[in-house]
């Protein structure tokens, strides 16, 4: 993988994630308590031994840039490894990045100077684990010019995505953008192939395309137009992707033990957190005894910038009438600096420095950093944005009519609360 350069698209506005993206870009949204969404693609790169990375931010990028500078300064320049943050520099004109293809076109001089053999195009706002080395082997075995990662999707859900049409050899024969009647896989009428927005190009092919085509986007513009002139292959992610992991379990004596390395159950997991419901779902997938997406792997770890907060603290307190209130967190992820003082947290994800006061209950919720949840509050199926201070006895998620009058509420009924809601 030493001749692969990864280019991570990190400029998305994330308009469907408002109000969470009011002051930061979509890749900088917190995930799983201590991470940002961009950390996942970066971790996949490191775990796949891709050590030459360009991150291309644009929209409200300061939070992301600070995060990358503080937590991802791990590369050895002497070995030719790097992570470069490349905001728009207008190297080829007076415009910002106009799309995925244009962002790379504007940096072709820098890319060509590194003499890569392959260029790996990634999004910084998807939740998944992917072994890019297997992806590259598949690309080379098929003698492809371009390989597109696809997720096998039920036909009933495929209309929400860009769908690829393929032949029996998985050569791409056509593209459909959010089709009403999506094309299915040959021989399987109930399954379609949705594009994951992950591309591997042979470097000379991509460089030539960008020099001779000024259109801004890969999926909408360039890729559909080259099907007759280049070999474009679909990579069935769930079938091919293999994340080897050490599996831990409890033996008959109650001690922790481990099984030999095997394929992790979440090797086929992928979510595009393009809207608030998908974002909430992805965080809920981290909770419980057997999470759909596991952050606790040994061989495929997720990396991030670690903040300097003290350990989690739980407290038991006693009411004036002698009633004991115990600080508890069940089936939840709780980050550094959190204090659960006589409150209860269930099936939730808490970011850094969250306080849950006595008698408060938090259920099935995503709580971002520096949130204060007042005494005897009841929070259910909510996303609480950073810095919100909820007064005592605040009730959220129990009365849909009242919630819609006060807060943003998603189609699924997830209540989204910001600090401005309590000013």
C-alpha positions in Angstrom: 0.0 0.0 0.0 3.0 2.3 0.1 2.3 3.8 -3.3 -1.4 4.6 -2.5 -2.5 8.1 -1.6 -5.8 8.4 0.2 -7.8 11.6 -0.5 -10.5 12.2 2.1 -13.4 14.4 1.2 -14.1 16.5 4.3 -15.8 19.6 3.0 -19.5 18.6 3.4 -21.9 21.1 4.9 -24.2 18.4 6.3 -27.3 20.5 5.8 -29.6 17.6 6.8 -27.7 17.4 10.1 -28.6 20.9 11.1 -28.5 22.2 13.8 -25.5 20.0 14.7 -23.6 21.5 11.8 -24.3 25.1 12.6 -20.7 25.7 13.6 -18.8 22.7 12.3 -18.6 20.6 9.2 -20.2 17.1 9.0 -16.9 15.2 9.4 -16.3 17.1 12.7 -19.6 15.9 14.3 -18.9 13.8 17.4 -19.5 10.1 17.2 -19.3 7.4 19.8 -18.5 9.8 22.6 -14.8 10.5 22.0 -14.5 10.4 18.2 -15.3 12.6 15.2 -16.8 11.0 12.1 -13.6 11.8 10.2 -11.6 9.5 12.6 -13.2 6.4 11.2 -12.0 6.8 7.6 -8.6 7.9 8.9 -8.4 4.8 11.2 -9.3 2.6 8.3 -6.4 4.1 6.4 -3.9 3.4 9.2 -5.2 -0.1 9.8 -4.8 -0.8 6.1 -1.3 0.6 6.1 -2.2 3.6 4.0 0.2 6.2 5.4 0.0 9.0 2.8 -3.2 10.9 3.3 -4.6 14.2 2.0 -7.6 15.6 3.9 -9.6 18.2 1.8 -11.8 20.3 4.1 -13.8 23.4 3.1 -17.0 24.3 5.0 -16.5 25.6 8.6 -13.3 23.5 8.9 -11.7 25.0 12.0 -13.0 22.4 14.5 -11.8 19.6 12.2 -8.5 21.1 11.5 -7.7 21.6 15.2 -8.7 18.0 15.9 -6.5 16.6 13.1 -3.5 18.8 14.2 -3.8 17.7 17.8 -4.6 14.0 17.4 -3.2 12.8 14.1 0.3 14.1 14.2 1.6 10.5 14.1 3.3 10.3 10.7 7.0 9.8 10.0 8.1 12.3 7.3 11.5 10.4 7.0 9.6 7.3 5.9 7.6 9.3 3.3 4.4 9.2 5.4 2.1 12.2 5.8 -1.3 13.6 6.7 -1.7 16.9 4.9 -4.7 19.2 5.5 -5.4 20.8 2.2 -8.1 23.5 2.3 -9.0 25.3 -1.0 -6.0 27.3 -2.2 -7.4 28.2 -5.7 -4.4 26.8 -7.4 -6.2 26.5 -10.7 -8.6 29.5 -10.5 -10.6 31.7 -8.2 -13.2 29.2 -7.0 -13.6 27.0 -3.9 -13.9 23.3 -4.3 -16.9 22.7 -6.6 -17.2 18.9 -6.0 -15.3 15.7 -5.3 -13.5 15.6 -8.6 -12.8 19.4 -8.6 -11.2 19.2 -5.2 -8.7 16.7 -6.5 -8.2 18.5 -9.8 -7.2 21.6 -7.9 -4.4 19.7 -6.1 -3.1 17.6 -9.0 0.3 19.2 -8.9 0.8 18.1 -5.3 -0.4 14.6 -6.1 1.7 14.1 -9.2 4.8 15.1 -7.3 4.3 12.1 -5.0 4.2 9.6 -7.9 1.4 7.4 -6.6 0.3 4.2 -8.3 -3.3 4.4 -7.0 -5.6 7.0 -5.6 -8.1 6.1 -3.0 -11.1 8.5 -2.7 -12.9 8.4 0.6 -15.7 10.3 2.4 -15.1 11.5 5.9 -18.6 11.1 7.1 -19.4 7.4 6.9 -19.4 4.8 9.7 -17.7 1.5 8.7 -14.6 -0.6 8.9 -12.9 -1.4 5.6 -9.7 -3.1 4.7 -8.5 -1.0 1.8 -5.7 -3.5 1.1 -8.3 -6.2 0.1 -10.1 -3.4 -1.9 -6.9 -2.8 -3.8 -6.2 -6.5 -4.4 -9.7 -6.9 -5.9 -9.0 -3.8 -8.1 -5.7 -5.2 -9.4 -7.1 -8.8 -9.9 -9.8 -7.4 -12.1 -7.3 -5.2 -14.1 -9.7 -2.3 -13.4 -9.2 1.4 -14.2 -11.7 2.3 -11.5 -13.2 0.2 -8.7 -16.3 1.5 -6.8 -17.2 0.1 -3.4 -20.9 -0.9 -3.2 -23.2 -2.0 -0.4 -25.7 -4.8 -1.1 -29.0 -3.2 -0.3 -32.6 -4.4 -0.3 -34.4 -3.1 -3.4 -37.0 -1.4 -1.2 -34.3 0.8 0.4 -32.1 1.4 -2.7 -34.1 4.4 -4.0 -32.3 6.5 -1.3 -28.9 6.0 -3.0 -27.0 6.1 -6.2 -27.4 2.6 -7.7 -24.9 0.8 -10.0 -26.0 -1.5 -12.8 -23.6 -4.4 -13.3 -23.2 -7.5 -15.4 -22.4 -11.0 -14.2 -18.7 -10.1 -13.8 -19.6 -7.0 -11.7 -18.5 -4.7 -14.4 -20.4 -1.5 -14.1 -22.8 -0.9 -17.1 -24.8 2.0 -15.8 -25.6 4.5 -13.0 -29.0 5.4 -11.4 -29.3 8.4 -9.1 -32.0 7.7 -6.4 -34.1 5.7 -8.9 -37.8 4.9 -8.3 -37.2 1.5 -9.8 -33.6 0.5 -9.0 -31.8 -2.1 -11.0 -31.0 -5.3 -9.2 -28.0 -7.7 -9.2 -28.1 -10.2 -12.0 -29.7 -13.4 -10.6 -31.0 -11.7 -7.5 -34.0 -9.4 -8.1 -34.4 -8.3 -4.5 -30.9 -6.9 -4.0 -29.3 -3.7 -5.5 -25.8 -2.3 -5.3 -25.7 1.2 -3.7 -22.6 3.3 -4.2 -20.6 3.9 -0.9 -18.8 6.9 -2.4 -15.5 5.0 -2.1 -13.4 4.8 -5.3 -10.0 3.4 -6.1 -8.4 4.7 -9.3 -5.2 3.7 -11.1 -3.4 7.0 -10.7 -2.5 7.6 -14.4 -6.2 7.1 -15.3 -7.5 9.6 -12.8 -4.9 12.2 -13.5 -5.7 11.9 -17.3 -9.4 12.1 -16.7 -9.1 15.2 -14.5 -6.8 17.0 -16.9 -9.3 16.4 -19.8 -12.6 16.8 -18.1 -13.5 19.9 -16.0 -16.8 18.7 -14.6 -16.9 18.8 -10.8 -18.2 15.5 -9.5 -17.3 11.8 -9.8 -20.6 10.1 -9.2 -22.8 12.5 -11.1 -20.5 13.6 -13.9 -17.3 11.7 -14.7 -17.9 8.1 -13.8 -21.1 7.6 -15.8 -19.3 9.0 -18.9 -16.4 6.6 -19.0 -18.1 3.2 -18.9 -17.4 2.6 -22.6 -13.8 3.8 -22.5 -12.6 2.4 -19.2 -13.0 -0.7 -17.1 -15.1 0.2 -14.1 -15.7 -2.6 -11.5 -18.1 -2.8 -8.5 -16.6 -4.1 -5.3 -19.3 -5.9 -3.2 -18.3 -4.7 0.2 -20.3 -7.1 2.4 -19.1 -10.1 0.4 -15.4 -9.2 0.1 -14.5 -7.1 3.1 -12.8 -9.0 5.9 -11.8 -7.4 9.2 -9.9 -10.0 11.3 -10.4 -9.6 15.0 -9.6 -11.2 18.3 -12.9 -12.2 19.9 -13.1 -12.1 23.7 -15.6 -14.0 25.8 -16.2 -15.2 29.4 -15.3 -18.9 30.0 -17.0 -21.4 32.3 -15.1 -20.1 35.3 -16.2 -16.5 34.7 -12.7 -15.4 33.5 -12.0 -13.4 30.4 -10.7 -15.5 27.5 -10.1 -15.1 23.8 -10.8 -17.0 20.6 -8.5 -17.3 17.7 -8.6 -14.4 15.2 -11.7 -14.6 13.1 -13.8 -12.3 10.8 -15.5 -9.6 12.9 -19.3 -9.5 12.7 -19.3 -5.8 11.8 -17.1 -6.3 8.7 -20.2 -5.7 6.6 -21.5 -2.7 8.6 -21.8 0.6 6.9 -23.9 3.7 7.6 -24.1 7.0 5.7 -25.0 9.4 8.6 -26.6 11.8 6.2 -29.4 12.9 8.4 -30.2 13.1 12.1 -32.1 9.8 12.3 -29.2 8.0 10.7 -26.8 9.7 13.0 -28.9 8.7 16.1 -29.2 5.1 14.8 -25.4 4.8 14.2 -24.7 5.9 17.8 -27.3 3.5 19.2 -25.6 0.7 17.2 -22.6 1.1 19.6 -24.6 0.2 22.7 -25.5 -3.1 24.3 -23.8 -6.5 24.9 -23.3 -7.3 21.2 -23.2 -3.9 19.4 -23.8 -3.8 15.6 -20.6 -1.6 15.3 -17.9 -2.5 17.8 -15.4 0.1 19.0 -13.6 -2.3 21.2 -11.6 -4.3 18.6 -7.9 -5.0 19.2 -6.7 -5.6 15.7 -8.8 -2.8 14.0 -8.8 0.0 16.5 -10.4 3.4 16.0 -8.1 6.3 16.8 -8.8 9.9 17.7 -7.4 12.9 19.7 -7.8 12.1 23.4 -8.8 15.0 25.6 -7.4 15.5 29.0 -10.3 14.9 31.3 -10.4 12.9 34.6 -12.0 9.4 34.7 -15.8 8.9 34.7 -17.3 9.3 38.2 -20.5 7.8 39.5 -22.0 9.0 42.8 -24.7 7.7 45.2 -26.6 10.5 46.9 -29.4 10.5 49.5 -32.5 12.7 49.3 -33.7 14.6 52.4 -36.3 11.9 53.1 -33.6 9.3 53.1 -34.2 7.9 49.6 -31.0 6.7 48.1 -30.2 7.7 44.5 -27.4 5.7 42.8 -25.4 7.0 39.8 -25.7 4.2 37.2 -24.9 3.7 33.5 -26.2 0.6 31.8 -25.5 -0.6 28.2 -24.0 2.8 27.5 -20.8 4.5 26.3 -19.6 7.2 28.8 -16.6 9.4 28.0 -13.9 10.9 30.2 -14.9 13.7 32.5 -18.5 12.6 32.9 -20.1 12.7 36.4 -23.3 10.7 37.0 -24.4 12.0 40.4 -27.4 10.0 41.4 -28.8 9.9 37.9 -29.4 6.9 35.6 -28.1 6.5 32.0 -29.4 3.7 29.8 -28.6 2.7 26.2 -27.0 6.1 25.5 -23.7 7.7 24.3 -22.2 10.5 26.4 -19.3 12.6 25.1 -16.7 14.4 27.3 -17.5 16.3 30.4 -21.3 15.5 30.8 -23.0 15.9 34.1 -26.1 14.0 35.0 -27.6 15.2 38.3 -29.5 13.4 40.9 -32.8 11.8 39.9 -32.2 12.5 36.2 -32.9 9.8 33.6 -31.3 9.6 30.2 -32.5 6.9 27.8 -31.6 6.1 24.2 -29.9 9.4 23.7 -26.8 11.0 22.3 -25.3 13.6 24.6 -22.5 15.7 23.2 -19.7 17.3 25.2 -20.1 19.8 28.1 -23.8 19.1 28.6 -25.4 19.6 32.0 -28.6 17.6 32.7 -30.4 19.1 35.7 -32.0 17.3 38.6 -34.9 15.0 38.0 -34.9 15.7 34.2 -36.2 12.9 31.9 -34.6 12.6 28.5 -35.5 10.0 26.0 -34.6 9.4 22.3 -32.9 12.7 22.0 -29.7 14.3 20.6 -28.4 17.0 23.0 -25.9 19.3 21.3 -22.7 20.5 22.9 -22.8 23.0 25.7 -26.6 22.7 26.5 -27.6 23.3 30.1 -30.9 21.7 30.9 -32.7 23.1 33.9 -34.0 20.8 36.7 -37.1 18.7 35.8 -36.7 19.2 32.0 -38.7 16.6 30.1 -37.8 15.7 26.6 -39.0 12.9 24.4 -42.2 12.0 26.3 -44.7 14.4 24.8 -44.4 14.7 20.9 -46.7 17.8 20.7 -44.7 19.7 23.3 -41.4 18.7 21.9 -42.3 19.9 18.4 -43.4 23.2 19.8 -40.0 23.8 21.6 -37.3 21.8 19.6 -36.4 20.3 16.3 -37.9 16.8 15.9 -36.9 14.4 13.2 -39.3 12.3 11.1 -38.7 9.3 13.3 -39.4 11.4 16.4 -35.8 12.0 17.7 -35.7 15.4 19.6 -32.7 17.6 18.8 -31.8 20.1 21.4 -29.1 22.9 21.3 -27.8 25.3 23.9 -29.7 28.1 22.2 -33.0 26.4 23.1 -32.4 27.2 26.8 -31.1 30.8 26.4 
